[in-house]
């Protein structure tokens, strides 16, 4: 990574990820698994993902089913949505390439043909965060999200708002607060945020609903919504105003579209988040973010935002805060095999 990315309770300085390839005589498809090296973010991590994929999931793509058919076949396998999503998205890339169409053009809901782009700024000294915010404004990002942590939120947000009173500003708490912090969270209202993302624990839908009634800042849920059923329950208790969908975390593109449809039907704003993906995973996100179902800027930034070098030769380019999905077939990524080989530490082959 270009520089360490700091969350409320974790520092990420590098990223190991699995890239999958499905190859037949006519088509070669790619996808990425969004798990991390450790189980700090989720019970799913690289170790569980590769075990579940190789021992339980891979056999179900042998006949190259449609993505939704694959999900039906593996419905009895509980959890492991990131592992499932890696293979589900592999099938989407294969499907689009087989139909000789860009992925974004075959997704349900129609397409805008572009995605509005925001940036996420990790925890750092307030001065460094301010410089990054200023750089993001100069780069024309449509939304600026800053990570906050308990005890630093007022300093960070007041410094930004005092200097940039009108920008589209949001804050991501990464579950750093509890409902007992409600008086502290009320103080965030004065900063006129577009939303406060995931302030409480991911399983605290009832407390998120209570917090939402007590503060005026809109609540965005992220880790809380891992399935359509979780969203239904969150809507039922009125726990959210905004939803962050991460395709690789909710089982892939099909589930993402179903979740987005339910959210929009219930008046909830939707944007597409990221999991520090390479160009492979990020181009899936951009395809989804260009859907008419998505109405808020997401974490779909250009090449060079996270990594010193990418594993694809065709860059993701941003102009005036807009990225456009690639028009090549599928996700459109042209792999840099020489570089990919040079950074690969483990590889395997499975004949299906």
Secondary structure, DSSP 8 states (H G I E B T S, - for coil): --S-EE-SS-EE-----EEEEEE-SS-EEEEEE---SSSSS-S--HHHHHHHIIIIIGGGGTT---HHHHHHHTTTS-S-HHHHHHHHHHHHHHHHHHTTSBGGGSSTT-B-S-EEBEEEE----HHHHHHHHHHHHHTT-SEEEEE--TTTHHHHHHHHHHH-TTS-EEEE-TT---GGGHHHHHGGGGG--S-EE--S-TT-HHHHHHHHHH-SS-EEESTT--SHHHHHHHHHTT--SEEEE-GGGTTSHHHHHHHHHHHHHTT-EEEE---S--HHHHHHHHHHHTBTT--S-BS---TTSS-SS-SBSS---EETTEE----SSBT---B-HHHHHHH---------
